[in-house]
Amino acid sequence: MTGIALAAALGSAGLVAAGTPAAYAATPSDEAVKLPFSSFGAMVVDSAHERVYVTDGRKSGSGPSAVLIYDFQGHKVGSLATDQPASGMALSADGATLHVSQADGILKFDTSTQARGGISYTPYNVMCGRDVAVAGGRTWFTETPYNDPSCDRPDNWALLYGVDGTTAAPTGWESRGRLKLEAGPEAPDRLVMGQAGAEADAFLTTFDASGENLVRGPSRRFADAEGKGALDLKDIAQSADGKRIAVADAAYGTRLLAADDLTDAPAGYQPLPEGAKASAVAFSGDGTYVARGAAAAGSTPDLLIQPADPANGTTAMEFAFEGELDGARVVPQGLAWAKDGSRLFAVTADSRGGHWLHVIQPPAKQYDSRFTGGLTTTPTKAVVGEPLGIRGRLELDGPAPAEPVKVTAVRKDADGTQETAAAKVAADGSFTVLDVPDRTGEATYTLRFLGDVTHRPAEDVTVTVDVAKAPTSIALTAPAEATRAGGVEITGKLTGQGRALPSGISLKVTRTDRFGTTGELTSVTVAADGTFRIKDLPSKRGRTLYAVSYEGDALHEGSSAQATVRITG
């Protein structure tokens, strides 16, 4: 069932694919299965055998437990028995061995036969759980030697160990707060470690694990001198090319860093939706996508799937988990991809301890898009303060969208740059971007289609228009004849397009008699509704011409009108 279909079936209790980008014929499918957990430990994807391993990370109790195994369709296909509650996991570089942390040691399982191997005993028997990672051909794990419920408190003592045969080898690294580890095939000799729950002291660092001993690389603390901007670490991921490290920081969002020195990457990802706090991040192994998980309330998206390259402007596909049938948020470290990017696995949870495993299949292919046929404007002559339509056509290769895509436009004039409202693209590809220019002069419109998960962005197109002043007009109502004694009364109305005419406008009035003598009368003031009244006592008989004119203003053209009255008596 697709995300959209699932939302329709479940109503307000189901998955909501938020925003237009997800609503396409090639929309991703999302299958969800309820996990028999009240907590979450870790998730590992074995792409070679198409298996997903999940632990519950239980922090209390003792006795036998298990790692649950699901296939790539979300069906439970088995389990791996452990002697005590299991938490962290890691897959060996060759994918042949799954390393699983239980309270008193690190277990090994053969991923082909699922047979259990030996155990490497840890220095502490703890229930707080461990992070486990494989780097440099060796297994590494964290220790938090506390057994009380406050495992995440910032004053906890935390240590980093390596596995050495059947025992643990200390690395000499000690810290306060929980430690999180990440490693993977992207940079097989790099171990990334971050500090969680340490308030302003939280750090991120890397290690070179290629030798006998770890060699620490760059490190970074994110807080300033006043303690602001501190890292609230929830997850770490490395890009497919190993050049970037992404951090899910609940205090900031998704941080994208250069792997060689941990500085901010030149271009980062757009902010998460307002109210969403970052909880997880994962890159697809083929380098195509990045998934960013969050904890958010209601219909605010909890999951964004978008191109891994932040320079790619394709609109992110958004999901909001807000029901009792699929969870309410993505849990920390709750995202993992199949190696080829064909599936994203996400673990969600609700406020009552329910957990779900989602199997999401993003569209496997993106198609080209382009603007064709040039751009036209309606009306042909643009005037300030009046609606201007910019018409064009967008061609989309591949499957037709189930709902309209949108074209955006940016207007650049002497006042700067202004984004206009987006326009929906009709089924035949036509669209009309509407704008109301607010100043005269040259204005250049740049039209953009940012793409979606199914379509790549189109090359921008531009059109330049000369925005003129808005026209005005004067209408006069005058008698055909009048007497010198009775005088002449003429009424009229001044109207204008575009913005409202200013109040208190004065109109120039002239009178020309039959001898060609012209005199200027007292100017008249226009009322708020545009009306005015002229009264005159002419001194000569015969044909008399009255002319009324408005000189215009910064936004309006001038206008004039005439009326002829025959004066008798």
C-alpha positions in Angstrom: 0.0 0.0 0.0 1.5 3.4 -0.9 1.9 6.2 1.6 -1.1 8.1 0.1 -3.3 5.1 -0.1 -2.4 4.1 3.4 -3.2 7.6 4.7 -6.6 7.3 3.0 -7.3 3.9 4.5 -6.2 4.9 8.0 -7.5 8.4 8.1 -6.2 10.6 11.0 -4.7 7.6 12.7 -2.5 6.5 9.8 0.5 7.7 8.0 0.2 11.1 6.4 2.5 11.9 3.4 2.8 15.6 4.0 3.0 17.9 1.0 2.7 17.6 -2.7 6.0 15.9 -3.4 4.8 12.5 -2.1 1.6 12.5 -4.0 2.7 10.9 -7.3 1.9 7.7 -9.3 5.5 6.7 -8.3 4.9 7.5 -4.7 6.9 5.4 -2.3 5.3 2.4 -0.7 5.3 2.0 3.1 4.6 -1.2 4.9 4.5 -1.1 8.7 4.7 -3.9 11.2 4.2 -3.7 15.0 7.2 -4.7 17.0 6.8 -6.6 20.3 8.9 -4.0 22.1 8.4 -1.3 24.6 11.8 0.2 23.9 14.4 0.2 21.1 18.0 -0.7 21.0 19.5 -0.9 17.5 18.7 -1.9 13.9 21.1 -3.4 11.4 20.4 -4.1 7.7 22.0 -7.1 6.0 21.6 -6.4 2.3 23.3 -9.5 1.1 20.7 -11.8 2.8 17.9 -9.2 2.8 17.5 -9.3 6.5 16.8 -6.6 9.1 17.9 -7.2 12.7 16.2 -5.3 15.6 16.9 -5.3 19.3 14.7 -3.9 22.0 17.5 -2.3 24.1 15.7 -3.2 27.3 17.3 -1.4 30.3 15.8 -3.4 33.1 15.4 -7.1 34.1 17.5 -10.0 33.0 17.2 -13.4 31.5 17.0 -14.6 27.9 16.1 -12.3 25.1 16.4 -12.3 21.3 17.3 -10.3 18.2 14.3 -10.3 15.9 14.8 -10.8 12.2 12.6 -9.4 9.4 12.8 -9.7 5.7 12.8 -6.8 3.3 9.0 -7.0 3.0 8.6 -6.6 6.7 7.7 -10.2 7.6 9.3 -11.7 10.7 11.4 -14.6 9.6 13.3 -15.6 12.7 15.2 -14.6 15.8 18.6 -14.9 17.4 18.6 -16.0 21.0 20.6 -14.1 23.6 21.2 -15.0 27.2 20.4 -11.5 28.4 18.7 -8.4 27.0 20.4 -7.2 23.8 21.2 -3.6 22.8 23.8 -2.6 20.2 24.6 -4.4 17.0 27.1 -4.1 14.1 27.7 -6.1 10.9 31.2 -7.1 9.9 32.8 -5.4 6.9 32.2 -8.6 4.8 28.7 -9.0 6.1 29.4 -12.5 7.3 29.1 -11.8 11.1 26.6 -10.0 13.2 28.0 -8.6 16.5 25.3 -8.3 19.2 25.8 -6.7 22.6 24.1 -8.3 25.6 24.5 -7.3 29.2 27.7 -9.2 29.9 29.4 -9.5 26.5 29.5 -9.2 22.7 28.0 -12.2 20.8 28.7 -13.3 17.3 26.2 -14.8 14.8 26.8 -16.1 11.3 24.6 -14.2 9.0 24.3 -17.1 6.5 23.4 -19.9 9.0 22.4 -17.7 11.9 24.4 -20.0 14.1 25.8 -18.5 17.3 29.5 -18.3 17.8 31.6 -17.3 20.7 31.2 -14.4 23.2 33.7 -11.7 24.1 33.1 -10.7 27.7 32.8 -7.1 28.6 34.2 -5.5 31.8 30.8 -4.6 33.2 27.5 -6.4 33.3 25.2 -3.5 32.6 21.6 -2.8 31.5 22.2 0.6 30.0 23.0 -0.8 26.7 26.0 -0.3 24.3 26.7 1.1 20.9 28.6 -1.3 18.8 30.6 -0.6 15.6 33.1 -2.3 13.3 36.0 -0.3 11.9 39.5 -1.3 10.8 38.4 -4.9 10.9 37.8 -4.8 14.6 34.8 -4.5 16.9 34.4 -1.5 19.2 31.8 -0.8 21.9 30.9 1.7 24.5 30.4 1.2 28.2 28.3 3.0 30.7 28.8 1.2 34.0 25.5 2.1 35.7 22.5 -0.1 36.3 20.1 2.6 37.5 17.3 3.9 35.2 19.2 7.2 34.6 21.4 5.8 31.9 21.4 9.0 29.9 22.4 11.4 32.7 25.3 13.7 31.8 27.5 12.8 34.7 27.6 9.1 33.8 31.1 7.7 33.3 31.5 6.4 29.7 34.3 4.4 28.1 35.3 3.0 24.8 36.6 -0.5 24.4 37.8 -2.8 21.6 37.1 -6.5 21.4 40.2 -8.6 21.8 39.4 -12.3 21.5 37.2 -13.3 24.4 37.8 -10.1 26.4 37.6 -6.3 26.1 40.6 -4.1 25.3 40.5 -0.6 26.9 41.3 2.2 24.5 42.0 4.7 27.3 39.1 6.9 26.2 36.9 8.0 29.0 34.2 10.6 29.0 31.0 11.9 30.7 27.6 11.1 29.2 26.6 8.4 26.8 28.9 7.7 23.8 27.5 6.9 20.4 29.5 5.1 17.7 29.2 4.9 13.9 31.2 3.2 11.3 30.6 1.6 8.0 31.8 0.5 4.5 31.9 4.2 3.4 35.2 4.7 5.3 36.0 1.2 6.7 38.9 2.4 8.9 37.1 5.4 10.3 35.3 5.3 13.7 33.0 8.3 14.5 32.2 8.8 18.2 29.9 11.4 19.7 29.0 12.4 23.2 25.4 12.5 24.2 23.8 13.8 27.4 26.7 16.0 28.3 25.1 19.4 28.0 27.5 22.1 26.8 30.5 19.7 26.8 29.2 17.4 24.1 31.7 16.6 21.4 32.2 14.7 18.1 35.4 13.1 17.1 36.8 10.6 14.6 39.4 7.8 15.0 41.7 6.1 12.5 41.2 2.4 13.3 43.5 1.0 10.7 46.3 0.3 13.1 46.8 -1.7 16.3 45.7 1.3 18.4 43.1 4.0 17.7 44.5 7.3 16.5 42.2 10.2 17.2 41.5 12.6 14.4 39.7 15.9 14.4 37.2 16.7 17.2 34.7 19.4 17.7 32.6 20.9 20.5 29.7 22.9 19.2 28.9 25.2 22.1 30.1 28.8 22.1 31.8 30.5 25.1 28.5 31.0 26.7 27.4 27.4 26.3 24.9 28.2 23.5 24.6 25.9 20.5 25.6 22.8 22.4 25.2 19.4 20.6 22.2 17.3 21.6 23.4 14.1 19.8 20.9 11.5 18.7 22.5 9.8 15.7 25.5 9.9 13.3 25.9 8.8 9.7 28.6 8.9 7.0 27.9 9.7 3.4 28.3 7.0 0.7 31.6 8.6 -0.5 32.9 9.0 3.1 33.4 12.7 2.6 30.6 13.9 4.8 29.3 13.1 8.3 25.7 13.9 9.2 24.6 14.4 12.8 21.1 14.4 14.1 21.2 17.1 16.7 17.9 17.6 18.5 19.0 21.2 19.5 19.9 22.2 15.9 18.6 19.9 13.3 20.6 17.9 10.8 24.3 19.1 10.8 26.3 18.2 7.7 30.1 18.2 8.3 33.3 17.7 6.3 34.7 14.3 7.4 38.3 15.4 7.2 38.1 18.3 9.8 34.4 18.3 11.1 33.8 21.8 9.9 30.4 22.7 8.5 30.0 21.6 4.9 29.8 24.4 2.4 26.1 23.6 1.8 23.8 22.1 4.4 20.3 20.6 4.3 17.3 22.8 4.6 15.9 23.1 8.2 13.5 20.5 9.5 9.9 21.5 9.7 9.1 23.9 12.5 8.5 22.0 15.7 10.5 18.9 14.6 13.5 17.8 16.6 16.1 15.7 14.8 16.3 12.1 16.0 18.0 10.0 13.3 19.9 10.3 10.0 21.0 7.8 7.4 22.5 7.8 3.9 21.6 5.3 1.3 24.5 3.1 0.3 24.2 4.0 -3.4 24.7 7.7 -2.6 21.3 8.7 -3.8 19.3 9.6 -0.7 19.5 10.9 2.8 16.8 10.2 5.3 16.3 12.5 8.2 14.1 11.4 11.1 12.5 13.6 13.7 10.2 13.8 16.7 7.3 16.0 15.9 3.7 16.5 17.0 0.6 16.0 15.0 0.8 16.4 11.2 4.3 18.0 11.3 6.6 15.7 9.2 8.7 13.2 11.2 10.6 11.9 8.2 12.2 13.6 5.2 13.7 11.6 2.2 15.7 13.7 -0.2 18.8 13.7 -2.5 22.0 13.2 -0.5 23.6 16.1 -2.3 22.4 19.3 -0.6 23.0 21.2 -3.8 20.2 19.2 -5.4 17.2 21.4 -5.0 14.7 18.5 -5.4 11.8 18.9 -2.9 12.0 16.5 0.0 9.4 13.7 0.4 7.8 14.1 3.8 6.0 11.7 6.1 4.1 12.5 9.3 3.5 9.6 11.7 0.6 10.6 13.9 -1.5 7.6 14.6 -1.9 4.5 16.8 -1.2 2.3 13.9 2.2 3.5 12.9 3.8 5.4 15.7 4.2 9.2 16.3 7.9 9.8 15.8 11.2 8.3 14.5 13.3 7.0 17.4 16.9 8.0 17.8 19.2 5.8 15.5 16.0 4.5 14.0 16.8 4.7 10.3 18.8 2.3 8.1 19.0 1.7 4.3 19.4 -1.2 2.1 22.8 -1.0 0.4 21.3 -0.2 -3.1 19.0 2.5 -1.8 15.9 0.5 -2.8 14.4 0.4 0.8 14.5 2.6 3.9 13.8 0.9 7.2 12.5 3.2 9.9 11.5 2.5 13.5 8.8 4.7 15.0 7.3 4.9 18.5 4.4 6.4 20.3 4.0 7.9 23.8 2.8 4.6 25.2 5.8 2.5 24.3 4.5 1.0 21.1 7.1 0.5 18.3 6.8 -0.1 14.6 9.1 -1.1 11.8 8.4 0.7 8.5 9.7 -0.6 5.1 9.7 2.3 2.7 10.5 2.0 -1.0 11.4 5.4 -2.6 11.0 5.6 -6.3 14.0 3.9 -7.8 14.4 6.3 -10.8 14.3 10.0 -11.4 13.2 11.4 -14.7 14.0 14.6 -16.6 11.9 17.8 -16.7 12.1 20.9 -18.8 10.3 24.1 -19.7 9.3 24.3 -23.3 7.9 26.9 -25.8 9.1 30.0 -24.0 7.1 32.3 -21.7 4.3 34.8 -22.4 2.7 37.4 -20.3 -0.9 38.4 -19.9 -1.7 41.3 -20.3 1.0 42.0 -22.9 1.7 45.4 -21.2 2.4 45.0 -17.5 1.2 47.8 -15.2 2.1 48.4 -11.5 -0.5 47.1 -9.0 -2.3 45.0 -11.5 -2.2 41.1 -11.8 0.3 39.8 -14.3 0.2 36.3 -15.6 3.3 34.5 -16.8 2.3 31.5 -18.9 4.5 28.6 -19.8 4.7 24.8 -20.2 6.5 22.2 -18.2 7.3 18.8 -19.6 7.8 15.8 -17.3 9.3 12.5 -18.4 8.3 9.3 -16.8 5.0 8.6 -15.0 2.4 11.3 -14.9 1.9 12.9 -11.5 -1.2 11.9 -9.7 -1.5 15.4 -8.3 -0.3 18.7 -9.9 3.4 19.7 -9.4 4.2 23.3 -8.8 6.3 25.9 -10.5 7.8 28.7 -8.4 8.9 32.2 -9.6 11.2 34.9 -8.3 10.8 38.5 -9.3 13.9 40.8 -9.4 13.5 44.5 -9.8 15.1 47.7 -8.5 13.8 46.9 -5.0 15.5 43.5 -4.8 14.2 39.9 -5.0 10.8 38.7 -4.2 9.4 35.2 -4.4 5.9 34.9 -5.8 3.2 32.3 -5.1 3.8 28.9 -6.7 1.6 27.8 -9.6 0.1 24.4 -10.2 0.9 22.7 -13.4 -2.1 21.4 -15.3 -2.3 17.9 -16.8 -1.2 19.2 -20.2 1.9 20.9 -18.7 0.6 24.4 -18.9 0.8 26.8 -15.9 0.3 30.5 -15.1 2.3 32.2 -12.4 0.5 35.2 -11.0 2.1 38.3 -9.6 1.3 41.9 -8.8 4.3 44.1 -9.5 4.6 46.9 -7.0 7.0 49.3 -8.7 7.5 50.6 -12.2 10.5 49.7 -14.4 12.2 46.5 -15.5 11.3 43.3 -13.7 12.9 39.9 -14.4 11.0 36.8 -13.5 12.9 33.5 -13.0 10.7 30.4 -13.1 11.8 27.2 -11.4 10.7 23.6 -11.1 12.7 22.2 -8.2 11.8 18.6 -9.0 10.5 15.9 -6.7 11.5 12.4 -5.8 10.4 11.2 -9.2 11.7 14.1 -11.4 14.9 16.0 -11.5 14.8 19.9 -11.4 14.3 21.7 -14.7 16.7 24.3 -16.0 15.4 27.8 -14.9 13.8 30.1 -17.5 13.5 33.9 -17.3 11.3 36.6 -18.8 11.8 40.4 -18.5 8.9 42.8 -18.5 8.7 46.6 -18.5 6.2 47.5 -15.8 4.4 50.7 -16.6 2.4 53.1 -14.5 -1.2 52.2 -14.1 -3.6 54.1 -16.4 -6.3 56.5 -15.1 -9.3 58.0 -16.7 -11.7 60.9 -16.2 -15.4 60.8 -17.1 -17.3 64.1 -17.3 -21.1 64.7 -17.2 -22.0 68.2 -18.5 -25.1 70.0 -19.7 -25.4 70.7 -23.4 -26.5 74.3 -22.7 -26.3 76.7 -19.8 -26.9 80.4 -19.1 -24.5 83.0 -17.9 -26.8 83.8 -15.0 -27.4 80.2 -14.0 -23.8 79.1 -14.5 -22.4 75.8 -15.5 -22.2 72.7 -13.3 -20.1 69.7 -14.4 -19.7 66.4 -12.4 -17.1 63.8 -13.0 -15.2 60.8 -11.7 -11.5 60.0 -11.7 -10.7 56.2 -11.7 -7.5 54.4 -11.9 -6.1 50.8 -12.2 -3.6 49.2 -9.9 -3.2 50.6 -6.4 -5.8 52.9 -5.0 -5.4 56.5 -5.9 -4.2 58.8 -3.1 -6.7 60.9 -1.2 -7.0 64.6 -1.7 -6.1 64.7 -5.4 -6.5 68.1 -7.1 -7.5 68.4 -10.7 -6.6 71.2 -13.1 -9.6 72.8 -14.8 -9.4 75.2 -17.8 -12.1 77.1 -19.7 -11.8 78.1 -23.4 -14.4 80.4 -24.9 -15.5 80.8 -28.5 -12.8 83.4 -29.1 -10.0 81.0 -28.1 -9.3 82.6 -24.8 -8.2 80.1 -22.2 -8.3 80.7 -18.4 -7.5 78.4 -15.5 -10.3 77.9 -13.0 -9.9 77.0 -9.4 -8.7 73.4 -9.1 -11.2 70.9 -7.7 -10.5 68.2 -5.1 -11.5 64.6 -5.8 -13.6 62.9 -3.1 -12.7 59.5 -1.6 -15.0 57.8 -4.1 -13.3 59.5 -7.1 -16.1 62.0 -7.7 -15.8 65.7 -8.1 -18.0 68.7 -9.0 -17.1 71.9 -11.1 -19.1 75.1 -10.9 -18.5 78.1 -13.1 -20.1 81.4 -14.1 -18.9 82.1 -17.7 -18.8 85.7 -18.9 -19.2 85.1 -22.6 -21.9 83.5 -24.8 -21.3 80.7 -27.3 -19.5 77.4 -27.4 -17.3 77.0 -24.3 -14.8 74.1 -23.8 -14.0 72.8 -20.3 -10.9 70.7 -19.9 -10.1 68.6 -16.7 -6.7 67.0 -16.2 -4.9 64.8 -13.7 -1.1 65.0 -13.8 -0.6 61.4 -12.3 1.8 60.2 -9.6 4.6 57.7 -9.1 2.3 54.8 -9.8 -0.3 56.2 -12.0 -0.4 57.8 -15.4 -2.0 61.2 -16.0 -5.3 61.6 -17.8 -7.7 64.3 -19.1 -11.2 64.8 -20.4 -13.2 67.6 -22.1 -16.8 68.8 -22.2 -18.4 71.5 -24.4 -21.2 73.6 -23.2 -23.2 76.2 -25.2 -23.6 79.3 -23.1 -26.8 81.4 -23.8 -28.5 84.4 -22.2 
